Amino acid sequence: MWADSRARGAAYLLACAGTVTGLGALAQVRTRGWTRVVATALATWIVLGGRGLATEGETMAGLLDDGDLPGARRRLSHLCGRDATGLDAAELARAATESIAENTSDAVVAPLLWGAVAGIPGLLGYRALNTLDAMVGHRSPRYARFGWAAARADDAANLLPARVTALATVVLSGNPGRAWRIWRRDGARHPSPNAGQVEAAFAGALGIRLGGVNSYGGRVEDRGVLGDGAAPSPAELRRAVRLSRAVGLAALAIAVLR
């Protein structure tokens, strides 16, 4: 379906996300009682990525502790699309920590909140949007126009979840005053309307510095500086994983109560 066209990209988005959301809606209306519970649990299991996210963060921290930079560079692709060629240990730890922060919202909190609001179609529809953004939403020459609709839809779907994630990060940080200050000061420095909110909150919660210049397939972006501390080490990456788990459990509790 690819064409260098926003209209074609919007049609692709509607075809993919609309089909998945429609199947979720069908499952919602055709199930009752315990069948609905099982269907909702299955859909939730399909869309959540918290366990895999934590595993990748721990694996990356272990590789960095062992001094295995080639292995860490290869492993980074499991967390983000950043060009890892030539990245040193500090930059690899920063990239992994930023991905843990951003994906705490994208892969855990957002699907749970959409599931709480809209049930099975909310769970599956959100995951479809987020996956399409990862596939075609990057600002590459090929997808600048075709992926525009997917990128904007994902931004809209994550506006509230990202801020809920940032707020939960502040509350669970152990240093809420600092986390709140950094979140409110630095959240808008990032070019993404959502990723910067969560990354800034994590930077403040962990007392580290995130952001800076990143390379994506030869395209360089300045993501702004978030936080006042030192760059993250493997120890801070592990702390980020623990904080991500705590935020995810809080979101799960909210969704269940809803």
C-alpha positions as CSV (number, residue, x, y, z in Angstrom):
1,M,0.0,0.0,0.0
2,W,3.0,2.3,0.3
3,A,3.0,5.6,-1.7
4,D,4.6,8.9,-0.9
5,S,1.2,10.2,0.2
6,R,-0.5,11.2,3.5
7,A,-3.8,10.0,2.1
8,R,-2.4,6.6,1.3
9,G,-0.8,6.4,4.7
10,A,-4.1,7.3,6.4
11,A,-5.9,4.6,4.4
12,Y,-3.2,2.1,5.6
13,L,-3.7,3.2,9.2
14,L,-7.5,2.8,9.0
15,A,-7.2,-0.6,7.3
16,C,-4.8,-2.0,9.9
17,A,-5.9,-0.4,13.1
18,G,-9.6,-0.4,12.1
19,T,-9.5,-4.1,11.4
20,V,-7.9,-4.9,14.8
21,T,-10.2,-2.6,16.7
22,G,-13.2,-4.0,14.9
23,L,-12.2,-7.6,15.9
24,G,-11.8,-6.4,19.5
25,A,-15.2,-4.8,19.4
26,L,-16.7,-8.1,18.0
27,A,-15.1,-10.0,20.9
28,Q,-16.5,-7.5,23.3
29,V,-20.1,-7.8,22.2
30,R,-20.0,-11.6,21.7
31,T,-18.7,-12.5,25.2
32,R,-20.4,-12.3,28.6
33,G,-19.4,-13.1,32.2
34,W,-16.3,-15.3,32.6
35,T,-15.9,-15.6,28.8
36,R,-15.5,-11.8,28.7
37,V,-13.0,-12.0,31.6
38,V,-10.9,-14.6,29.8
39,A,-11.1,-12.7,26.5
40,T,-10.0,-9.4,28.2
41,A,-7.2,-11.2,30.1
42,L,-5.9,-12.7,26.8
43,A,-6.0,-9.4,25.0
44,T,-4.2,-7.7,27.9
45,W,-1.5,-10.4,27.9
46,I,-1.1,-9.9,24.1
47,V,-0.6,-6.2,24.2
48,L,1.5,-5.7,27.4
49,G,5.3,-5.5,27.1
50,G,6.4,-4.8,30.7
51,R,8.0,-8.1,31.3
52,G,10.0,-8.1,28.1
53,L,10.9,-4.5,28.7
54,A,12.4,-5.3,32.1
55,T,14.2,-8.3,30.8
56,E,15.9,-6.2,28.0
57,G,16.9,-3.5,30.5
58,E,18.5,-6.1,32.9
59,T,20.2,-7.8,30.0
60,M,21.6,-4.5,28.7
61,A,22.9,-3.6,32.2
62,G,24.6,-7.0,32.5
63,L,26.4,-6.6,29.1
64,L,27.6,-3.1,30.2
65,D,28.8,-4.4,33.5
66,D,30.8,-7.1,31.7
67,G,32.3,-4.5,29.4
68,D,30.8,-6.2,26.3
69,L,30.2,-3.1,24.2
70,P,29.7,-5.0,20.9
71,G,27.1,-7.2,22.5
72,A,25.4,-4.1,24.1
73,R,25.4,-2.3,20.8
74,R,23.7,-5.3,19.1
75,R,21.2,-5.7,22.0
76,L,20.1,-2.0,21.8
77,S,18.0,-2.8,18.8
78,H,15.7,-4.8,21.0
79,L,14.9,-1.6,22.9
80,C,15.0,1.2,20.3
81,G,15.8,2.2,16.7
82,R,18.8,4.3,17.6
83,D,22.0,3.8,15.6
84,A,24.3,2.1,18.1
85,T,27.5,2.1,16.0
86,G,30.3,3.7,18.0
87,L,28.2,4.4,21.1
88,D,30.2,4.1,24.3
89,A,29.0,2.5,27.6
90,A,27.6,5.8,28.9
91,E,25.6,6.5,25.7
92,L,24.4,2.9,25.6
93,A,23.2,3.1,29.2
94,R,21.4,6.4,28.4
95,A,19.7,5.0,25.3
96,A,18.5,2.0,27.2
97,T,17.3,4.1,30.2
98,E,15.4,6.5,27.9
99,S,13.8,3.5,26.2
100,I,12.8,2.0,29.5
101,A,11.2,5.3,30.5
102,E,9.3,5.9,27.2
103,N,8.1,2.3,26.9
104,T,6.8,2.2,30.4
105,S,4.1,4.5,29.0
106,D,3.8,3.0,25.5
107,A,4.0,-0.7,26.4
108,V,2.5,-0.8,29.9
109,V,0.5,2.2,31.1
110,A,-1.1,3.3,27.9
111,P,-2.6,-0.1,26.9
112,L,-3.9,-0.6,30.4
113,L,-5.6,2.8,30.5
114,W,-7.1,2.3,27.1
115,G,-8.3,-1.1,28.2
116,A,-9.8,0.4,31.3
117,V,-11.7,2.9,29.2
118,A,-12.7,0.9,26.2
119,G,-12.2,-2.8,27.0
120,I,-10.9,-5.2,24.4
121,P,-11.1,-2.8,21.4
122,G,-9.2,-0.2,23.5
123,L,-6.5,-2.7,24.3
124,L,-6.0,-4.0,20.7
125,G,-6.7,-0.7,19.0
126,Y,-4.1,1.1,21.0
127,R,-1.5,-1.6,20.4
128,A,-2.2,-1.5,16.7
129,L,-1.6,2.3,16.6
130,N,1.6,2.1,18.6
131,T,2.9,-0.7,16.4
132,L,2.1,1.2,13.2
133,D,3.9,4.2,14.6
134,A,7.0,2.1,15.2
135,M,6.8,0.6,11.7
136,V,6.1,3.7,9.6
137,G,5.9,6.7,11.9
138,H,9.6,7.6,11.8
139,R,10.7,10.7,10.0
140,S,12.6,8.9,7.3
141,P,12.4,10.1,3.7
142,R,10.4,7.0,2.8
143,Y,7.8,7.5,5.6
144,A,7.7,11.2,6.1
145,R,4.4,11.5,4.4
146,F,3.1,7.9,4.4
147,G,3.7,7.5,8.1
148,W,2.3,10.9,9.1
149,A,-1.1,9.7,10.0
150,A,0.3,6.8,12.1
151,A,2.6,9.1,14.0
152,R,-0.1,11.7,14.7
153,A,-2.6,9.1,15.8
154,D,0.0,7.6,18.2
155,D,0.7,11.0,19.6
156,A,-3.0,11.6,20.3
157,A,-3.5,8.2,21.9
158,N,-0.6,8.7,24.2
159,L,-1.2,12.3,25.4
160,L,-3.0,11.3,28.6
161,P,-1.2,8.0,29.3
162,A,2.3,9.7,29.1
163,R,1.3,12.3,31.7
164,V,-0.3,9.6,33.9
165,T,3.0,7.7,33.6
166,A,5.0,10.8,34.5
167,L,2.8,11.5,37.5
168,A,3.0,7.9,38.8
169,T,6.8,8.1,38.3
170,V,6.9,11.2,40.5
171,V,4.7,9.6,43.2
172,L,6.7,6.4,43.3
173,S,10.2,7.9,42.9
174,G,11.2,8.3,46.5
175,N,12.1,11.9,45.8
176,P,8.8,13.4,44.5
177,G,9.9,17.0,44.9
178,R,12.9,16.6,42.6
179,A,11.0,14.4,40.1
180,W,8.2,16.9,39.9
181,R,10.5,19.8,39.4
182,I,12.5,18.2,36.5
183,W,9.3,16.9,34.9
184,R,7.7,20.3,34.8
185,R,10.9,22.1,33.8
186,D,12.2,19.7,31.1
187,G,9.3,17.7,29.8
188,A,8.7,20.1,26.9
189,R,12.4,20.1,25.8
190,H,12.0,16.8,23.9
191,P,10.6,17.1,20.4
192,S,8.0,14.4,21.2
193,P,4.9,15.7,23.0
194,N,4.8,12.5,25.1
195,A,8.3,10.8,25.3
196,G,9.8,13.9,26.9
197,Q,7.2,14.0,29.7
198,V,8.1,10.5,30.8
199,E,11.8,10.7,30.3
200,A,12.0,14.0,32.2
201,A,10.1,12.4,35.1
202,F,12.4,9.4,35.1
203,A,15.5,11.7,35.0
204,G,14.2,13.6,38.0
205,A,13.2,10.5,39.9
206,L,16.6,8.8,39.4
207,G,18.7,12.0,39.7
208,I,20.3,11.5,36.3
209,R,20.7,13.4,33.0
210,L,19.0,12.1,29.9
211,G,18.6,13.5,26.4
212,G,21.1,14.8,24.0
213,V,22.0,14.1,20.4
214,N,20.9,10.8,18.8
215,S,21.4,9.3,15.4
216,Y,18.7,7.3,13.6
217,G,20.0,5.8,10.3
218,G,22.2,8.7,9.6
219,R,19.6,11.3,10.7
220,V,20.8,13.3,13.7
221,E,18.3,14.7,16.3
222,D,18.9,16.9,19.3
223,R,16.5,15.6,21.9
224,G,17.3,18.3,24.5
225,V,18.8,17.8,28.0
226,L,16.6,16.4,30.7
227,G,17.6,16.4,34.3
228,D,20.6,17.8,36.2
229,G,22.6,14.7,37.3
230,A,25.3,12.6,35.8
231,A,24.7,10.3,32.8
232,P,23.2,7.0,33.8
233,S,25.3,4.0,34.5
234,P,24.3,0.3,34.5
235,A,23.2,0.8,38.2
236,E,20.9,3.6,37.2
237,L,19.6,1.5,34.3
238,R,18.6,-1.2,36.8
239,R,17.0,1.4,39.0
240,A,15.0,2.6,36.0
241,V,13.8,-1.0,35.5
242,R,12.6,-1.3,39.1
243,L,10.8,2.1,38.8
244,S,9.2,1.0,35.5
245,R,7.9,-2.2,37.2
246,A,6.5,-0.1,40.1
247,V,4.7,2.3,37.7
248,G,3.4,-0.7,35.7
249,L,1.9,-2.3,38.8
250,A,0.3,0.9,39.9
251,A,-1.3,1.2,36.4
252,L,-2.5,-2.4,36.6
253,A,-4.1,-1.7,39.9
254,I,-5.9,1.4,38.5
255,A,-7.1,-0.6,35.5
256,V,-8.4,-3.5,37.6
257,L,-10.3,-1.1,39.9
258,R,-11.8,0.6,36.9
